[in-house]
Amino acid sequence: MHPITMILGRELLAADGAAGKVEDVYFSEGDWKIRYLVVSAGSWANKRRFLISPSAITPGGWKADKKMLPARLTKDQLRGSPDLGDDVPRREQEKQLHDYYNWAYYWSETGPAGLHSLRRAIGYHLQARDGEIGHVENFIFDEHDWTVRYAQVDTSNLPGGKRVLLAAAWLTGISWDRKKVQVDIGREIIRGSPEYHPDELNRDYEARLYDYHRRPGYWRAA
């Protein structure tokens, strides 16, 4: 488990050298899967933006260097990839990208694209069932399958407030125009959640969190 801010700003290390910095992460809101890293290249690629599937990242390779994110791609491959512009890609553009790299499609032919910026949602207010409570200060993802597992919420604007986690699967939506992340849980219940400390995120903490909210753990369904 790692905070998404651990990836943002890292240098993508291609097989033949540094290729640019990770400036954003695109996820599919329905299942909270990270679909692409958005990499801003340097002058070697005319400052283009590339989309990189997590499947292209060297498994575990980025742990050894806190500044680099190794990828199983070359700079020539990146340079020759489809130009997707500056916006979230449309489905037809995604097809071009996946066909170019021979990446498997993650969508059904009839399903909507539904990609969103994860970086954009950091800082949004949390809209609970009975009002606002704090803000989302980070997201935490599982490196094994690149799923966003938790929203890290700071409730310190209320008396007795603290930092807590809410499972991404419990969130009911994101209002992009109102800059709010929504959850159908009461404020007092959220405030009473087990306090989150970054160095204590383990299965014991997760079990206490899910038991407190009376929800089945995601790992138990595996």
Buried (B, 14 or more C-beta within 10 A) or exposed (E): BBBBBBBBEBBBBBBEEBBBBBBBBBBBBEEBBBBBBBBBBEEBBEEBBBBBBBEBBEEEBBEEEEEBBBBEBBBEBBBEBBEBEEEBBEBEBBBBBBEEBEBEEBBEEEEEBBBBBBBEBBEBBBBBBEEEBBBBBBBBBBBEEBBBBBBBBBBEEBEEBBBBBBBBEBBEEBEEEEBBBBBEBBBEBBBBBBEBEEEEBEEEBBBEBBEEBEEEBBEEEE
